[in-house]
């Protein structure tokens, strides 16, 4: 089915039925013209187009010839309009569904993003807490290590002093510096008490150091787990963002594909319309050419007929003129014969007898139609006075 040139339902524009009279169409046109006139709708951009469609509808429906042509295409126009309206309705429903789905998906994405951000915030809070605890444990461990080192240094110093008393160096230097004073029992007890306290402090601090190092290792393990969870959450967010971007690109691709298909459909319809118009124009040109050839052939036949009639008329005229000439010549001969006969009749009898016409081949006494009264034979030019048989 070829695409229709007129795509608007003029009866729907004029708000009348197809069987409406011209008066009702005129009444509706005047009513709608007052409502749709651009001067009455200055803020409506489509007012001019609506009014032009109304005027085109009135010009078509008010003219009987245009209306008759339009009525032949009206069913196809309504079919085209119904198909277009259904396509637009389906497109609008699809667009509305897509908008609803996009809105729901956006809300879901926002919720998921908010939950992801909240979870990430909690994990980062745990990581910060673990890092603070690790920092504090490191500080405690460093202090314990420093205290233990100090205690070890004190033990080493005490041991060095005890060994220095009985060393060969003390024996050699004793004549110079003199012998060191001997320690009292109280000093020895005090030294032993200090050694025991250092030993106790070392054991306590070593236990604390071991416990703190164990806690540090546990905290580092927890921190590593939290970092892994944070990385997984960030990867999940990145993957979700990439998935959304992929969905968006896929949606854009589908829209572009739909747009391309729509453009291809429009181009196909445009080319089909052009081909239909070209075929119609070719058909009209072929019909016009055939009509022209037929008209030229008809004109040629008419010209030949006129020539033939003129020739026949001339031939008839010549024949009539020849016949008229023969008739004139015959009448002249008859007139001359009649004059001769009258002259002979007016002469004396002797002269009449002496000048009687010669015997002819006409059989005036044969069985031919009788002629009453005196007459002149047109063949032998003899005068029959009373009656005779007509010369054949």
BELJO-V234868 format. One record per pair of residues at least 4 apart in sequence whose C-alpha atoms are under 8 Angstrom apart, sorted by the first residue. I is the first residue (numbers start at 1). J is the second residue. Records with the same first field share a line. If there is no record, write none. Layout:
BEGIN
I->J ; J
END
This chain:
BEGIN
2->272 ; 273 ; 276
3->269 ; 272 ; 273 ; 276
4->73 ; 76 ; 77
6->77
7->77 ; 80 ; 81
8->13 ; 77 ; 81
9->13 ; 74 ; 77 ; 78 ; 81
10->14 ; 54 ; 57 ; 58 ; 61
11->15 ; 16 ; 17 ; 18 ; 57
12->16 ; 17
13->53 ; 54 ; 57
14->25 ; 28 ; 29 ; 32 ; 54 ; 57 ; 58
15->28
16->20 ; 24 ; 25 ; 28
20->24 ; 25
21->25
22->26 ; 61 ; 62
23->27
24->28
25->29 ; 58 ; 61 ; 62
26->30 ; 58 ; 62
27->31
28->32
29->33 ; 54 ; 58
30->34
31->35
32->36 ; 54
33->37 ; 51 ; 54
34->40
35->40
36->40 ; 41 ; 47 ; 50 ; 51
37->41 ; 47 ; 48 ; 51
38->42 ; 44 ; 47 ; 48 ; 51
41->47
42->47
46->50
47->51
48->52
49->53
50->54
51->55
52->56
53->57
54->58
55->59
56->60
57->61
58->62
59->63
60->66 ; 67 ; 70
61->66 ; 67 ; 70
62->67
63->67
64->68
65->69
66->70
67->71
68->72
69->73
70->74
71->75
73->77
74->78
75->79
76->80
77->81
78->82
79->83
80->84
81->85
82->86
83->87
84->88
85->89
86->90
87->91
88->92
89->93
90->94
91->95
92->96
93->97
94->98
95->99
96->100
97->101
98->102
99->103
100->104
101->105
102->106
103->107
104->108
105->109
106->110
107->111
108->112
109->113
110->114
111->115
112->116
113->117 ; 237
114->118
115->119
116->120 ; 233 ; 237
117->121
118->122
119->123
120->124 ; 230 ; 233 ; 234
121->125
122->126
123->127 ; 226 ; 229 ; 230
124->128 ; 226 ; 230
125->129
126->130 ; 226
127->131 ; 223 ; 226 ; 227
128->132
129->133
130->134 ; 219 ; 220 ; 222 ; 223
131->135 ; 223
132->136
133->137 ; 219
134->138 ; 216 ; 219 ; 220
135->139
136->140
137->141 ; 212 ; 213 ; 215 ; 216
138->142 ; 216
139->143
140->144 ; 212
141->145 ; 209 ; 212 ; 213
142->146
143->147
144->148 ; 205 ; 206 ; 208 ; 209
145->149 ; 209
146->150
147->151 ; 205
148->152 ; 202 ; 205 ; 206
149->153
150->154
151->155 ; 198 ; 202
152->156
153->157
154->158
155->159 ; 195 ; 198
156->160
157->161
158->162
159->163
160->164
161->165
162->166
163->167
164->169 ; 170
165->170
166->170 ; 171
167->171
168->172
169->173
170->174
171->175
173->177 ; 178
174->178 ; 179 ; 180
175->179
183->187 ; 188
184->188
185->189
186->190
187->191
188->192
189->193
190->194
191->195
192->196
193->197
194->198
195->199
196->200
197->201
198->202
199->203
200->204
201->205
202->206
203->207
204->208
205->209
206->210
207->211
208->212
209->213
210->214
211->215
212->216
213->217
214->218
215->219
216->220
217->221
218->222
219->223
220->224
221->225
222->226
223->227
224->228
225->229
226->230
227->231
228->232
229->233
230->234
231->235
232->236
233->237
234->238
235->239
236->240
237->241
238->242
239->243
240->244
241->245
242->246
243->247
244->248
245->249
246->250
247->251
248->252
249->253
250->254
251->255
252->256
253->257
254->258
255->259
256->260
257->261
258->262
259->263
260->264
261->265
262->266
263->267
264->268
265->269
266->270
267->271
268->272
269->273
270->274
271->275
272->276
273->277
274->278
275->279
276->280
277->281
278->282
279->283
280->284
281->285
282->286
283->287
284->288
285->289
286->290
287->291
288->292
289->293
290->294
291->295
292->296
293->297
294->298
295->299
296->300
297->301
298->302
299->303
300->304
301->305
302->306
303->307
304->308
305->309
306->310
307->311
308->312
309->313
310->314
311->315
312->316
313->317
314->318
315->319
316->320
317->321
318->322
319->323
320->324
321->325
322->326
323->327
324->328
325->329
326->330
327->331
328->332
329->333
330->334
331->335
332->336
333->337
334->338 ; 378 ; 381
335->339
336->340
337->341 ; 381
338->342 ; 376 ; 381
339->343
340->344
341->345 ; 382 ; 383
342->346
343->347
344->351 ; 352 ; 355
345->352
347->351 ; 352
348->352
349->353
350->354
351->355
352->356
357->382
360->380
361->380
362->379 ; 380 ; 391 ; 392
363->389 ; 391
364->368 ; 388 ; 389 ; 390 ; 391
365->388 ; 389
366->389
367->389
368->389 ; 390 ; 391 ; 392
369->389 ; 390
370->387 ; 388 ; 389 ; 390
371->387 ; 388 ; 389 ; 390
372->386 ; 387 ; 388
373->384 ; 385 ; 386 ; 387
374->383 ; 384 ; 385 ; 386 ; 387
375->383 ; 384 ; 385
376->381 ; 382 ; 383 ; 384
377->381 ; 382 ; 383 ; 384 ; 390 ; 391
379->391
384->388
END
